[in-house]
Amino acid sequence: MKTYLKILLIASCAVLATGAASAKTLRFAEAQEISSMDPHAARDDFTLSLLSNVYEGLVRWNRDLKLEPALAESWEAVSDTEWRFHLRKGVKFHNGAPFTADDVIFSFERAGAPGSPFAGLLEPIAKITKVDDHTVEVTLKRKYALLLNDFAGWYILDKKFQESVGATKPIDLSSNTGGAMTTQGIGTGPFKLASRQPDIRTVLVKNEDWWDKPQHNLDEIVYTPITNAATRVAALLSGEVDFIRNAPPQDVDRIASTPGMKIMRAPHLRSIFFGMDQQSKTLPGSGVEGNPLADVRVRKAIYQAIDIEGIKRSIMRGNSRPTAVPLAPELPYYDASLDVRFPYDVAAAKALLAEAGYAKGFTLPMDCPAGSFINDERICQATVGMLAKIGIKVQLTMHTPVQTDTELPAGKYSFYMLGWAGLPSIDAYNIMSATIHTPTGDLGTWNPKGYSNPKVDKLIEQIGTEYDPAKRQAMISEVVKIHRDEVGKIMLHQQFLTWGMSDKVNAVVPADEYTRFWYYTMN
């Protein structure tokens, strides 16, 4: 704790020394560090949230999570598979370079390259061609209903700058080799990168030449990663930082009752669940023959052994909503009639294990992130004890968020915690195509060796091409029901957003958890 507070004290003194104390500086802390300044290197929500203040897409989500023009000022569908985008004129990158169609094409080729985390997001696009400096045509491989949704999460880079620093491809975070964009980044957004010391602090400053009219009054944003929750809360309460996302549930009341502090709450789109290897013939380290997780009775037994209400009460302190389905109520096409959980029932869970031939249980390797989701480590630890009651011995391994983001889709985990919010598309298709579809090409990237049902796969693919809302609803509900009944994932809950901050901060707390600082003001 002393080390982090010392860093923050040094940062505060630096602000005073440079005469910036009178400026509107927002000091922000979070549990995790951004993976890099490269917006194409990872589909990590926190990284993309912070980087959304530096980079922009052709369209964007506004404060009410409605799509609106950004770097494209207008567009039209020429046919079911052809779109024309008219780019905003007069936009400049932070280095003064003009934004043109060449930057859009370069960014598509960079982010959509095989192996990129964004390859799946951009997979429906066959090509982007230049009509003139401020017009591009997008040709789709097939009818696709979520083009605009997806474009809100794909950021545009300066082609010439990327070439000048040798960063024409996304950073490979799995190799940990770094790259220019670990500490550099040029965008068009409302804030520009002033300095970055990985794992210490990242400083953004107001972009005086932003094309849009600012609704914020911030001059500077100082971000400091503080992994320890108690240290992070202490930094807020002592005034060393102004704002923390995801205040620990056990500290919410204390923050709210502290003079000069407040808690802002909002429901979150993200559903937290356990995924698992259902395709391998054996489960390494299980001590039994075959793969118990391939049996729906075993999956249901694990499900019914988890006391989700106990987790809500004791770990989340009421700041969660137990769920049976992967869609939050705030998402389009949520069907409340399907959101009915199997009951918590240890006896029934034991009976299911015995029926499946595992009356004596087995050993289950569990891999969980530490710092990706609210109380993720504590939830996983609690699950270890719950599964022990039905004879399943869990071997728990915790990982950093970056490690999880690279190893999980690579299929290195047999049983794991994951959370998905339908971002950046804010649609059921994003969740289903990434976490439910059988891994095929760019689909099922976050379902390695996991749940697989040919009928469900076909429905998901149809959902992605269907424009009619009523037909989409029928297919989405069918997928949700099948997946629920077959226990494709062991669903846990949707976490609530509980953001702690100084009462000097006027923030927007959207259900997608993005920190759109261009809407923030400070008194």
C-alpha positions as CSV (number, residue, x, y, z in Angstrom):
1,M,0.0,0.0,0.0
2,K,2.8,2.4,0.9
3,T,4.4,1.9,-2.5
4,Y,1.3,2.8,-4.4
5,L,0.5,5.8,-2.2
6,K,4.1,7.0,-2.6
7,I,3.7,6.8,-6.4
8,L,0.5,8.8,-6.2
9,L,2.0,11.4,-3.9
10,I,4.9,11.9,-6.3
11,A,2.4,12.3,-9.2
12,S,0.4,14.8,-7.1
13,C,3.5,16.8,-6.3
14,A,4.5,16.8,-10.0
15,V,1.1,18.3,-10.9
16,L,1.5,21.0,-8.3
17,A,5.1,21.8,-9.4
18,T,4.1,22.3,-13.0
19,G,1.4,24.7,-12.0
20,A,-1.4,22.4,-13.2
21,A,-3.2,22.3,-9.9
22,S,-5.6,25.0,-11.1
23,A,-6.4,22.9,-14.2
24,K,-9.1,20.3,-14.2
25,T,-7.2,17.1,-13.6
26,L,-9.0,13.9,-13.1
27,R,-7.0,11.3,-11.3
28,F,-8.3,7.8,-12.0
29,A,-7.3,4.4,-10.6
30,E,-8.4,0.9,-11.5
31,A,-7.3,-2.6,-10.6
32,Q,-5.7,-3.5,-13.9
33,E,-3.3,-1.9,-16.4
34,I,-4.2,-1.4,-20.0
35,S,-2.5,-4.0,-22.2
36,S,-0.9,-1.3,-24.4
37,M,-1.7,1.8,-26.4
38,D,-2.5,-0.5,-29.4
39,P,-6.3,-0.5,-29.9
40,H,-6.0,-3.6,-32.2
41,A,-3.9,-5.8,-29.8
42,A,-6.6,-7.1,-27.5
43,R,-10.4,-7.3,-27.1
44,D,-10.0,-6.3,-23.5
45,D,-12.9,-4.1,-22.5
46,F,-11.0,-2.0,-20.0
47,T,-8.2,-1.2,-22.4
48,L,-10.7,-0.4,-25.2
49,S,-12.6,1.8,-22.7
50,L,-9.7,3.9,-21.8
51,L,-8.4,4.0,-25.4
52,S,-11.8,5.2,-26.7
53,N,-10.7,8.6,-25.4
54,V,-7.7,8.6,-27.7
55,Y,-8.9,6.8,-30.8
56,E,-12.2,6.9,-32.6
57,G,-14.2,4.7,-35.0
58,L,-16.4,5.6,-37.9
59,V,-19.3,5.5,-35.5
60,R,-19.6,5.6,-31.7
61,W,-21.9,4.8,-28.8
62,N,-23.0,8.0,-27.1
63,R,-23.8,8.5,-23.4
64,D,-27.1,6.7,-23.8
65,L,-25.6,3.8,-25.8
66,K,-27.1,5.0,-29.0
67,L,-25.1,4.8,-32.2
68,E,-24.1,8.2,-33.7
69,P,-21.7,9.4,-36.4
70,A,-18.0,9.8,-35.5
71,L,-15.2,9.8,-38.1
72,A,-17.9,9.0,-40.7
73,E,-20.5,11.8,-40.8
74,S,-23.0,9.7,-42.8
75,W,-23.5,6.4,-44.6
76,E,-26.0,4.5,-46.6
77,A,-26.6,0.9,-47.6
78,V,-26.3,0.6,-51.4
79,S,-27.4,-3.0,-51.2
80,D,-27.6,-5.9,-48.7
81,T,-23.9,-6.3,-49.0
82,E,-22.6,-2.9,-49.9
83,W,-22.3,0.2,-47.8
84,R,-20.9,3.6,-48.5
85,F,-19.4,5.8,-45.8
86,H,-18.8,9.5,-46.1
87,L,-15.8,10.4,-43.9
88,R,-15.7,13.6,-41.8
89,K,-13.6,16.3,-43.4
90,G,-11.1,18.5,-41.6
91,V,-10.3,15.9,-38.9
92,K,-6.7,15.8,-37.8
93,F,-4.7,13.1,-35.9
94,H,-3.0,14.2,-32.7
95,N,0.2,14.8,-34.7
96,G,-1.6,17.2,-37.1
97,A,-1.8,14.7,-40.0
98,P,-5.2,14.7,-41.9
99,F,-7.6,11.8,-41.6
100,T,-8.4,10.2,-44.9
101,A,-9.8,7.1,-46.5
102,D,-6.2,5.6,-46.6
103,D,-6.3,5.5,-42.8
104,V,-9.6,3.6,-42.8
105,I,-8.3,1.0,-45.3
106,F,-5.0,0.6,-43.4
107,S,-6.8,0.2,-40.1
108,F,-9.1,-2.5,-41.5
109,E,-6.2,-4.5,-43.0
110,R,-4.3,-4.2,-39.7
111,A,-7.1,-5.1,-37.3
112,G,-8.6,-7.7,-39.6
113,A,-5.5,-9.6,-40.3
114,P,-5.5,-13.4,-39.5
115,G,-4.5,-13.9,-35.8
116,S,-5.6,-10.4,-34.8
117,P,-8.1,-10.3,-31.8
118,F,-10.3,-8.2,-34.1
119,A,-10.3,-10.6,-37.0
120,G,-13.6,-12.1,-35.8
121,L,-15.2,-8.7,-35.4
122,L,-14.3,-7.6,-38.9
123,E,-14.7,-11.1,-40.5
124,P,-18.0,-10.3,-42.3
125,I,-16.2,-7.6,-44.4
126,A,-14.8,-8.8,-47.7
127,K,-13.0,-5.5,-48.5
128,I,-13.0,-1.7,-48.1
129,T,-12.2,0.3,-51.1
130,K,-11.4,4.0,-51.6
131,V,-13.8,6.1,-53.7
132,D,-12.0,9.4,-52.9
133,D,-10.1,10.8,-49.9
134,H,-13.3,11.1,-47.9
135,T,-15.5,8.2,-49.2
136,V,-15.1,4.5,-48.8
137,E,-17.2,1.5,-49.8
138,V,-17.5,-1.5,-47.6
139,T,-18.3,-4.8,-49.3
140,L,-19.7,-7.6,-47.1
141,K,-19.2,-11.3,-47.6
142,R,-22.9,-11.8,-46.8
143,K,-25.8,-10.0,-45.3
144,Y,-24.8,-8.8,-41.9
145,A,-27.0,-7.0,-39.5
146,L,-24.4,-5.6,-37.1
147,L,-22.0,-3.7,-39.2
148,L,-22.6,-0.3,-37.5
149,N,-22.5,-1.9,-34.1
150,D,-19.2,-3.5,-34.8
151,F,-17.7,-0.4,-36.3
152,A,-18.2,1.4,-32.9
153,G,-15.5,-0.8,-31.4
154,W,-13.0,-0.7,-34.2
155,Y,-10.6,2.3,-34.0
156,I,-8.9,4.1,-36.8
157,L,-5.1,4.7,-36.8
158,D,-2.8,7.1,-38.7
159,K,-1.3,5.0,-41.5
160,K,1.8,7.1,-41.9
161,F,2.5,7.2,-38.2
162,Q,2.1,3.5,-37.8
163,E,4.5,2.9,-40.7
164,S,7.0,5.4,-39.2
165,V,7.3,3.5,-35.9
166,G,7.2,0.0,-37.4
167,A,3.8,-0.8,-36.0
168,T,1.9,-1.9,-39.1
169,K,0.7,-5.0,-37.2
170,P,-0.9,-5.3,-33.8
171,I,1.4,-6.0,-30.8
172,D,1.5,-9.7,-30.1
173,L,0.8,-9.6,-26.3
174,S,1.3,-13.4,-26.0
175,S,5.0,-13.1,-26.8
176,N,5.5,-10.2,-24.4
177,T,7.9,-8.6,-26.9
178,G,6.4,-5.1,-26.6
179,G,6.6,-2.7,-29.4
180,A,6.3,1.0,-30.2
181,M,2.7,1.1,-29.2
182,T,3.4,0.0,-25.7
183,T,4.0,3.6,-24.9
184,Q,3.1,5.5,-28.1
185,G,-0.3,6.2,-29.8
186,I,-1.7,8.7,-32.2
187,G,-5.5,9.0,-32.6
188,T,-8.1,11.6,-33.4
189,G,-10.0,11.5,-30.1
190,P,-10.9,14.1,-27.5
191,F,-7.7,13.3,-25.5
192,K,-4.2,12.6,-26.6
193,L,-1.4,10.7,-25.0
194,A,1.0,12.9,-23.1
195,S,3.1,10.3,-21.3
196,R,3.0,6.6,-20.4
197,Q,5.0,4.5,-17.9
198,P,3.5,1.0,-18.0
199,D,2.3,-0.2,-14.6
200,I,2.9,3.2,-13.1
201,R,0.8,5.9,-14.8
202,T,-0.6,7.0,-18.1
203,V,-1.4,10.7,-18.7
204,L,-3.9,12.0,-21.3
205,V,-4.4,15.7,-22.1
206,K,-7.1,17.6,-23.8
207,N,-7.0,17.6,-27.6
208,E,-7.5,21.3,-28.4
209,D,-8.0,20.4,-32.1
210,W,-10.7,17.8,-31.6
211,W,-13.3,17.9,-34.4
212,D,-16.3,17.6,-32.0
213,K,-17.6,20.1,-29.5
214,P,-16.4,19.1,-26.0
215,Q,-19.0,18.4,-23.4
216,H,-16.2,17.9,-20.8
217,N,-14.1,20.5,-18.9
218,L,-11.1,18.2,-18.3
219,D,-7.6,19.3,-19.1
220,E,-5.8,16.2,-18.0
221,I,-6.5,12.6,-17.0
222,V,-3.9,10.8,-14.9
223,Y,-4.4,7.0,-14.8
224,T,-2.7,4.9,-12.1
225,P,-3.2,1.1,-11.9
226,I,-3.6,0.0,-8.3
227,T,-4.1,-3.8,-8.1
228,N,-4.8,-4.0,-4.4
229,A,-8.5,-3.2,-3.7
230,A,-7.8,-1.9,-0.2
231,T,-5.0,0.4,-1.4
232,R,-7.2,1.7,-4.2
233,V,-10.0,2.6,-1.8
234,A,-7.5,4.2,0.6
235,A,-6.2,6.3,-2.3
236,L,-9.8,7.5,-3.1
237,L,-10.7,8.3,0.5
238,S,-7.4,10.1,1.1
239,G,-7.9,12.3,-1.9
240,E,-4.9,10.9,-3.8
241,V,-7.3,9.9,-6.7
242,D,-10.7,11.3,-7.7
243,F,-12.3,8.3,-9.2
244,I,-12.2,4.5,-9.1
245,R,-14.4,2.1,-11.0
246,N,-15.8,-1.0,-9.4
247,A,-15.5,-0.1,-5.8
248,P,-15.2,-3.4,-3.8
249,P,-18.7,-4.3,-2.6
250,Q,-17.6,-4.4,1.0
251,D,-16.4,-0.8,0.8
252,V,-19.4,0.7,-1.0
253,D,-21.2,1.9,2.1
254,R,-18.0,3.3,3.6
255,I,-17.3,5.3,0.5
256,A,-20.8,6.6,0.2
257,S,-20.9,7.7,3.9
258,T,-17.5,9.6,3.7
259,P,-17.9,13.4,3.4
260,G,-17.0,14.5,-0.1
261,M,-17.4,11.1,-1.6
262,K,-20.2,9.4,-3.5
263,I,-21.1,6.1,-5.2
264,M,-22.7,5.9,-8.6
265,R,-24.5,2.6,-9.5
266,A,-25.7,1.2,-12.7
267,P,-26.5,-2.3,-14.0
268,H,-23.9,-3.9,-16.3
269,L,-24.3,-5.7,-19.6
270,R,-21.6,-8.3,-18.7
271,S,-22.6,-11.8,-17.6
272,I,-20.0,-13.8,-15.6
273,F,-19.9,-17.6,-16.1
274,F,-17.7,-20.7,-16.1
275,G,-16.8,-22.1,-19.4
276,M,-15.2,-25.5,-20.0
277,D,-13.6,-28.0,-22.3
278,Q,-16.4,-30.3,-23.5
279,Q,-14.7,-31.7,-26.6
280,S,-11.4,-33.3,-25.4
281,K,-11.6,-37.1,-24.9
282,T,-9.9,-36.8,-21.6
283,L,-9.7,-34.2,-18.8
284,P,-6.0,-33.9,-17.8
285,G,-5.4,-34.2,-14.1
286,S,-8.9,-35.4,-13.4
287,G,-7.9,-38.8,-12.0
288,V,-10.7,-40.4,-14.0
289,E,-11.1,-41.8,-17.4
290,G,-12.7,-39.8,-20.2
291,N,-13.9,-36.2,-19.9
292,P,-16.6,-35.7,-17.2
293,L,-17.3,-32.2,-18.5
294,A,-18.6,-33.7,-21.8
295,D,-21.6,-35.0,-19.8
296,V,-24.5,-32.6,-19.3
297,R,-25.3,-34.3,-16.0
298,V,-21.9,-33.3,-14.7
299,R,-22.2,-29.8,-15.9
300,K,-25.6,-29.5,-14.3
301,A,-24.3,-31.0,-11.0
302,I,-21.5,-28.3,-10.9
303,Y,-24.2,-25.7,-11.7
304,Q,-26.5,-26.8,-8.9
305,A,-23.6,-27.1,-6.4
306,I,-22.8,-23.4,-6.7
307,D,-24.7,-21.2,-4.2
308,I,-25.2,-18.2,-6.3
309,E,-27.4,-16.4,-3.8
310,G,-24.7,-17.0,-1.2
311,I,-22.2,-15.4,-3.5
312,K,-24.5,-12.5,-4.1
313,R,-25.0,-12.0,-0.4
314,S,-21.6,-12.6,1.1
315,I,-19.1,-11.7,-1.7
316,M,-21.0,-9.2,-3.9
317,R,-22.8,-7.6,-1.0
318,G,-26.0,-7.5,-3.1
319,N,-24.4,-5.9,-6.1
320,S,-25.1,-8.7,-8.5
321,R,-28.0,-10.3,-10.3
322,P,-28.0,-14.1,-10.6
323,T,-28.7,-15.2,-14.1
324,A,-29.5,-18.3,-16.1
325,V,-28.8,-16.8,-19.5
326,P,-25.9,-14.9,-21.2
327,L,-28.0,-11.8,-22.0
328,A,-28.4,-9.0,-19.5
329,P,-31.9,-7.4,-19.2
330,E,-30.4,-4.2,-20.6
331,L,-29.4,-5.9,-23.9
332,P,-31.7,-6.0,-26.9
333,Y,-33.5,-9.3,-27.4
334,Y,-33.3,-10.3,-23.7
335,D,-36.2,-12.8,-23.0
336,A,-37.1,-12.7,-19.3
337,S,-39.2,-15.9,-19.6
338,L,-36.0,-17.9,-20.2
339,D,-34.1,-16.4,-17.3
340,V,-34.8,-19.2,-14.8
341,R,-32.0,-20.9,-13.0
342,F,-31.7,-24.5,-11.9
343,P,-32.0,-24.5,-8.1
344,Y,-29.0,-24.6,-5.8
345,D,-29.3,-28.2,-4.5
346,V,-26.3,-30.1,-3.2
347,A,-28.2,-33.4,-2.9
348,A,-29.4,-33.2,-6.5
349,A,-25.9,-32.4,-7.6
350,K,-24.5,-35.5,-5.9
351,A,-27.2,-37.6,-7.4
352,L,-26.4,-36.3,-10.9
353,L,-22.7,-37.1,-10.5
354,A,-23.5,-40.6,-9.3
355,E,-25.8,-41.1,-12.3
356,A,-23.1,-40.0,-14.6
357,G,-20.6,-42.5,-13.0
358,Y,-18.7,-40.1,-10.8
359,A,-20.1,-40.9,-7.4
360,K,-16.6,-40.5,-5.9
361,G,-16.0,-37.2,-7.8
362,F,-12.9,-36.2,-9.7
363,T,-10.2,-33.5,-9.7
364,L,-11.0,-30.3,-11.7
365,P,-8.4,-27.9,-12.9
366,M,-9.8,-24.3,-12.6
367,D,-8.2,-21.2,-14.2
368,C,-9.5,-17.8,-13.1
369,P,-8.5,-14.2,-13.8
370,A,-7.4,-12.0,-10.9
371,G,-8.6,-8.4,-11.6
372,S,-10.7,-8.8,-14.7
373,F,-14.1,-9.0,-13.0
374,I,-15.5,-7.8,-9.7
375,N,-14.4,-10.2,-7.0
376,D,-13.4,-12.8,-9.5
377,E,-10.7,-14.3,-7.3
378,R,-13.0,-14.5,-4.3
379,I,-15.8,-16.1,-6.3
380,C,-13.5,-18.7,-7.7
381,Q,-12.1,-19.5,-4.2
382,A,-15.7,-19.8,-2.9
383,T,-16.6,-22.2,-5.8
384,V,-13.7,-24.4,-4.7
385,G,-15.3,-25.0,-1.4
386,M,-18.8,-25.5,-2.8
387,L,-17.7,-28.1,-5.3
388,A,-15.8,-30.0,-2.6
389,K,-19.2,-30.7,-1.0
390,I,-20.1,-32.9,-4.0
391,G,-16.7,-34.6,-4.2
392,I,-15.1,-32.5,-6.9
393,K,-11.6,-31.4,-5.8
394,V,-10.7,-28.2,-7.5
395,Q,-7.1,-27.2,-8.4
396,L,-7.3,-23.4,-8.7
397,T,-4.8,-21.3,-10.6
398,M,-5.1,-17.5,-10.8
399,H,-3.8,-15.5,-13.8
400,T,-3.3,-11.9,-14.7
401,P,-5.9,-10.4,-17.0
402,V,-3.4,-10.2,-19.9
403,Q,-2.4,-13.8,-19.4
404,T,-6.0,-14.9,-19.4
405,D,-6.8,-12.9,-22.5
406,T,-4.1,-14.8,-24.4
407,E,-4.2,-18.3,-22.9
408,L,-7.9,-18.8,-22.7
409,P,-8.8,-18.5,-26.4
410,A,-5.7,-20.6,-27.1
411,G,-7.5,-23.5,-25.4
412,K,-5.0,-23.8,-22.5
413,Y,-7.8,-24.0,-19.8
414,S,-10.1,-26.9,-19.0
415,F,-12.5,-25.0,-16.7
416,Y,-12.4,-21.2,-16.5
417,M,-14.1,-18.0,-15.5
418,L,-15.0,-15.6,-18.2
419,G,-17.3,-12.5,-18.6
420,W,-18.9,-11.2,-21.7
421,A,-21.0,-8.2,-22.3
422,G,-21.8,-8.2,-26.1
423,L,-19.2,-5.4,-26.5
424,P,-18.5,-3.6,-28.6
425,S,-21.5,-4.5,-30.6
426,I,-24.0,-4.4,-27.7
427,D,-26.0,-7.2,-29.3
428,A,-26.7,-10.9,-28.6
429,Y,-24.9,-12.0,-31.7
430,N,-21.6,-10.8,-30.4
431,I,-22.0,-13.0,-27.2
432,M,-23.3,-16.0,-29.1
433,S,-20.8,-15.9,-32.0
434,A,-17.8,-15.5,-29.6
435,T,-18.7,-17.7,-26.7
436,I,-21.4,-20.2,-27.8
437,H,-20.7,-21.1,-31.4
438,T,-18.5,-24.1,-32.1
439,P,-14.9,-22.8,-32.8
440,T,-14.9,-22.4,-36.5
441,G,-12.7,-19.9,-38.3
442,D,-13.3,-16.6,-36.6
443,L,-16.4,-17.8,-34.7
444,G,-16.3,-19.3,-31.3
445,T,-12.9,-17.7,-30.5
446,W,-13.8,-17.5,-26.8
447,N,-15.3,-21.0,-26.7
448,P,-12.2,-23.1,-27.2
449,K,-13.0,-26.9,-27.1
450,G,-16.3,-25.8,-25.6
451,Y,-20.0,-26.1,-26.1
452,S,-21.0,-27.4,-29.5
453,N,-24.4,-27.9,-31.1
454,P,-24.8,-27.8,-34.9
455,K,-28.4,-26.5,-34.7
456,V,-27.3,-23.7,-32.4
457,D,-24.4,-22.9,-34.7
458,K,-26.7,-22.6,-37.7
459,L,-29.1,-20.4,-35.7
460,I,-26.3,-18.1,-34.6
461,E,-25.1,-17.6,-38.2
462,Q,-28.7,-16.8,-39.3
463,I,-29.0,-14.3,-36.4
464,G,-26.0,-12.4,-37.8
465,T,-27.6,-12.0,-41.2
466,E,-31.2,-11.4,-40.3
467,Y,-32.4,-7.8,-40.5
468,D,-36.0,-8.4,-39.3
469,P,-36.3,-7.8,-35.5
470,A,-39.1,-10.3,-34.9
471,K,-37.3,-13.1,-36.7
472,R,-34.0,-12.2,-34.8
473,Q,-35.9,-12.4,-31.5
474,A,-37.3,-15.8,-32.2
475,M,-33.9,-17.3,-33.1
476,I,-32.1,-15.6,-30.2
477,S,-34.6,-17.0,-27.7
478,E,-34.3,-20.5,-29.2
479,V,-30.5,-20.4,-28.9
480,V,-30.7,-19.1,-25.3
481,K,-33.2,-21.9,-24.3
482,I,-31.1,-24.7,-25.9
483,H,-27.9,-23.4,-24.4
484,R,-29.5,-23.0,-21.0
485,D,-31.0,-26.5,-21.0
486,E,-27.8,-28.2,-22.2
487,V,-25.7,-26.2,-19.6
488,G,-23.4,-24.9,-22.3
489,K,-22.0,-22.6,-19.7
490,I,-22.4,-22.5,-16.0
491,M,-24.0,-19.0,-15.7
492,L,-23.4,-17.0,-12.5
493,H,-24.5,-13.4,-12.5
494,Q,-24.4,-9.9,-14.0
495,Q,-22.3,-7.7,-11.9
496,F,-23.4,-4.2,-10.9
497,L,-21.3,-1.1,-11.5
498,T,-20.4,0.7,-8.3
499,W,-18.1,3.6,-9.1
500,G,-16.6,5.5,-6.2
501,M,-15.6,9.1,-6.7
502,S,-15.2,12.5,-5.3
503,D,-18.3,14.6,-5.3
504,K,-16.3,17.1,-7.5
505,V,-16.6,14.6,-10.3
506,N,-19.7,14.5,-12.6
507,A,-19.5,11.2,-14.4
508,V,-21.6,9.1,-16.8
509,V,-22.0,5.4,-15.8
510,P,-23.2,3.5,-18.9
511,A,-24.1,-0.2,-18.8
512,D,-21.1,-1.1,-21.0
513,E,-18.7,0.3,-18.3
514,Y,-16.8,2.5,-20.8
515,T,-15.2,5.7,-19.4
516,R,-16.2,8.2,-22.0
517,F,-14.3,11.1,-20.4
518,W,-15.6,13.5,-23.1
519,Y,-18.8,13.7,-21.1
520,Y,-17.2,14.2,-17.6
521,T,-16.9,17.5,-15.8
522,M,-15.3,18.5,-12.5
523,N,-16.5,21.2,-10.2
